[in-house]
Amino acid sequence: MKRNKYRFVCCMLLAIALASGIFTKAYLHLKEGGRDGEEIKIVTSFYPVYIAAKNVVGNCEGVVLENLSEPQTGCMHDYQLTPQDMIELSKADLFLVNGGGIEGFLEEVGVAYPELAIRKITDGIALMEDSAHLEEEMHPEENPHQGESYQLEESHDHGKENAHGWMDTRIYAEMVKNIANSISEADPAHKEIYQENAADYCEKVEELTRQIEEVKAEIAEGANVVIFHEAYEYTTKQYGLNAVYCLDLDEERQVSAGEVADLLEEMEKNQVSLVLAEELYGKDMGETVEQETGCQVCYLDTLVRGEDKADSYLTAMQKNIDLLRQALGNEKVLVKKPERVSAHRAGYRIQEAGR
């Protein structure tokens, strides 16, 4: 009786082991999307790269395109790779990254997967210098590159370059072309499809560039503005504006009363009446500046997060253009002088707002 019982238990354990193996293989097959050896898997680092690649790939068969981070992750400067990320990269044929120092984890990936093709889509593109590497107390009158620098405040150190090149539609179009070339290299059989898709998408981006040129032609070149995110360095440059001060704000940025005083001083000295800010992290400071100085704050999308749609970049950039057209069309924006406010009072408001 006992012998039969042991046989039964052994048979059950064997059956469970076999079933486990079968289900594990089925699960892995599903996770890999049923790859048959002819597919190519492309992984992008974060949202702007992903949307551009999505347009280049289009409906091309045999291509699996995935993004490493969630669409709402935002900037990658503090991103930490997860075990799941490493698993996805282990299956990838091509890893498309922005470059410019924004993906601080690239060395880790390179060490883990030395055979993985990693392509920086800003290679060969002249990016602006990261504000963290400029002279700390540079003022507009000392600027060797007119319209491209400003008094400094603490900012993220992505490297020696400002990596937010996608904020300039002309640079973004070049990034799209680099993506098409990288994917064509990895999958030459469908090169013609990738190049055609890229050309079609760049035409749409070019329409945005044309609208920006129209807005630029309607305003006084070199008008002074203040920015609350280094991504807007590219925006001001493309529109012909002069960013005289940058207060780079994010979820970890703590603004002191002294910084508020410096900000207001620069705004008064340079007769600034327009501030460009990101609503997610710049709303509190923006409201304070509006209430205390009467200046206009224009909230623009930095395009680092959004929906998983091919036209997301086009839609968001179009909204930015419309907002700036309206803001710059206000005659008071570029001539109205801000009023002074005590640093203590302004700093108190920021702290009360949760900064």
Backbone hydrogen bonds, N-H to C=O, Kabsch-Sander energy under -0.5 kcal/mol:
donor,donor_aa,acceptor,acceptor_aa,energy
5,K,1,M,-1.9
6,Y,2,K,-2.5
7,R,3,R,-2.1
8,F,4,N,-2.3
9,V,5,K,-2.3
10,C,6,Y,-2.6
11,C,7,R,-2.5
12,M,8,F,-2.2
13,L,9,V,-2.5
14,L,10,C,-2.3
15,A,11,C,-2.3
16,I,12,M,-2.4
17,A,13,L,-2.3
18,L,14,L,-2.4
19,A,15,A,-2.6
20,S,16,I,-2.6
21,G,17,A,-2.2
22,I,18,L,-2.3
23,F,19,A,-2.7
24,T,20,S,-2.3
25,K,21,G,-2.1
26,A,22,I,-2.2
27,Y,23,F,-2.5
28,L,24,T,-2.5
29,H,25,K,-2.0
30,L,26,A,-2.0
31,K,27,Y,-2.6
32,E,28,L,-1.9
33,G,30,L,-1.3
34,G,29,H,-2.8
40,I,62,G,-2.4
42,I,40,I,-0.6
42,I,64,V,-3.4
43,V,94,L,-2.7
44,T,66,E,-2.4
45,S,96,L,-1.8
49,V,46,F,-0.8
50,Y,46,F,-2.1
51,I,47,Y,-2.6
52,A,48,P,-1.7
53,A,49,V,-2.5
54,K,50,Y,-2.5
55,N,51,I,-1.5
56,V,52,A,-1.6
57,V,53,A,-2.9
58,G,54,K,-2.1
60,C,57,V,-1.9
63,V,60,C,-0.7
64,V,40,I,-2.8
65,L,63,V,-0.6
66,E,42,I,-2.6
66,E,64,V,-0.5
68,L,44,T,-3.2
69,S,45,S,-0.7
73,T,70,E,-2.2
74,G,304,V,-0.8
79,Y,76,M,-1.6
86,M,82,T,-2.0
87,I,83,P,-1.8
88,E,84,Q,-2.4
89,L,85,D,-2.4
90,S,86,M,-1.7
91,K,87,I,-0.8
91,K,88,E,-0.8
92,A,89,L,-0.8
93,D,41,K,-2.9
94,L,41,K,-1.5
95,F,117,A,-3.0
96,L,43,V,-2.6
96,L,94,L,-0.6
97,V,95,F,-0.5
97,V,119,R,-2.6
102,I,99,G,-0.9
104,G,102,I,-1.0
106,L,103,E,-1.3
109,V,105,F,-1.8
110,G,106,L,-2.7
111,V,107,E,-2.1
112,A,108,E,-2.1
113,Y,109,V,-2.8
116,L,113,Y,-1.6
117,A,93,D,-0.7
118,I,116,L,-0.7
119,R,95,F,-2.4
119,R,117,A,-0.5
121,I,97,V,-2.8
121,I,119,R,-0.6
122,T,98,N,-0.8
123,D,120,K,-1.5
125,I,122,T,-2.2
127,L,125,I,-0.9
130,D,160,K,-1.5
133,H,130,D,-2.2
134,L,131,S,-1.4
138,M,135,E,-1.7
142,E,139,H,-2.0
143,N,140,P,-1.5
146,Q,144,P,-0.5
148,E,145,H,-2.0
151,Q,244,V,-2.2
152,L,136,E,-0.8
158,H,156,H,-1.0
162,N,128,M,-3.6
163,A,161,E,-0.8
165,G,163,A,-1.2
167,M,164,H,-1.8
168,D,165,G,-2.0
169,T,167,M,-0.6
172,Y,168,D,-2.6
173,A,169,T,-1.8
174,E,170,R,-1.2
175,M,171,I,-2.1
176,V,172,Y,-2.2
177,K,173,A,-1.8
178,N,174,E,-2.1
179,I,175,M,-2.2
180,A,176,V,-2.3
181,N,177,K,-2.2
182,S,178,N,-2.3
183,I,179,I,-2.7
184,S,180,A,-2.2
185,E,181,N,-1.9
186,A,182,S,-1.7
187,D,183,I,-2.3
190,H,187,D,-1.7
191,K,188,P,-1.4
194,Y,190,H,-2.0
195,Q,191,K,-2.6
196,E,192,E,-2.1
197,N,193,I,-2.6
198,A,194,Y,-2.4
199,A,195,Q,-2.2
200,D,196,E,-2.4
201,Y,197,N,-2.3
202,C,198,A,-2.6
203,E,199,A,-1.5
204,K,200,D,-1.2
205,V,201,Y,-2.0
206,E,202,C,-2.5
207,E,203,E,-1.3
208,L,204,K,-1.1
209,T,205,V,-1.9
210,R,206,E,-2.3
211,Q,207,E,-1.7
212,I,208,L,-2.2
213,E,209,T,-2.2
214,E,210,R,-1.6
215,V,211,Q,-2.1
216,K,212,I,-2.8
217,A,213,E,-1.9
218,E,214,E,-0.7
218,E,215,V,-1.1
219,I,216,K,-1.0
221,E,219,I,-0.5
222,G,240,G,-3.9
223,A,220,A,-1.4
225,V,242,N,-2.4
226,V,274,L,-1.8
227,I,245,Y,-2.5
228,F,276,L,-2.7
232,Y,229,H,-1.8
233,E,230,E,-1.8
234,Y,231,A,-1.1
235,T,231,A,-0.7
236,T,232,Y,-2.8
237,K,233,E,-1.9
238,Q,234,Y,-2.3
239,Y,235,T,-2.0
240,G,236,T,-0.6
240,G,237,K,-0.8
241,L,236,T,-2.9
242,N,223,A,-3.0
243,A,241,L,-0.6
244,V,225,V,-2.3
244,V,242,N,-0.9
245,Y,225,V,-0.7
246,C,151,Q,-1.4
247,L,227,I,-2.4
248,D,154,E,-0.5
248,D,246,C,-0.6
249,L,228,F,-2.0
249,L,247,L,-0.7
253,R,250,D,-1.0
255,V,253,R,-0.6
256,S,254,Q,-0.5
260,V,256,S,-1.8
261,A,257,A,-2.1
262,D,258,G,-2.3
263,L,259,E,-2.6
264,L,260,V,-2.5
265,E,261,A,-2.1
266,E,262,D,-2.4
267,M,263,L,-2.2
268,E,264,L,-2.2
269,K,265,E,-2.7
270,N,266,E,-2.2
271,Q,268,E,-1.0
272,V,267,M,-2.8
273,S,224,N,-0.6
275,V,296,Q,-2.3
276,L,226,V,-2.7
277,A,275,V,-0.5
277,A,298,C,-2.2
279,E,277,A,-0.5
282,G,278,E,-2.7
283,K,279,E,-1.0
286,G,282,G,-2.5
287,E,283,K,-2.7
288,T,284,D,-1.8
289,V,285,M,-2.4
290,E,286,G,-2.4
291,Q,287,E,-2.6
292,E,288,T,-2.4
293,T,289,V,-2.0
294,G,289,V,-0.6
294,G,290,E,-1.6
295,C,289,V,-0.7
296,Q,273,S,-2.2
298,C,275,V,-3.3
298,C,296,Q,-0.5
299,Y,297,V,-0.6
300,L,277,A,-2.4
300,L,298,C,-0.7
306,G,71,P,-1.0
309,K,307,E,-1.9
312,S,309,K,-1.7
315,T,311,D,-2.6
316,A,312,S,-2.6
317,M,313,Y,-2.8
318,Q,314,L,-2.0
319,K,315,T,-1.8
320,N,316,A,-2.0
321,I,317,M,-2.4
322,D,318,Q,-2.3
323,L,319,K,-2.5
324,L,320,N,-2.5
325,R,321,I,-2.6
326,Q,322,D,-2.0
327,A,323,L,-2.5
328,L,324,L,-3.2
329,G,325,R,-1.0
330,N,327,A,-1.1
331,E,329,G,-0.7
333,V,330,N,-1.4
334,L,330,N,-0.6
335,V,332,K,-1.0
336,K,332,K,-2.3
339,E,293,T,-0.7
346,A,342,S,-2.3
347,G,343,A,-2.8
348,Y,344,H,-2.1
349,R,345,R,-1.8
350,I,346,A,-1.9
351,Q,347,G,-2.2
352,E,348,Y,-2.4
353,A,349,R,-1.6
354,G,351,Q,-1.4
355,R,350,I,-2.3
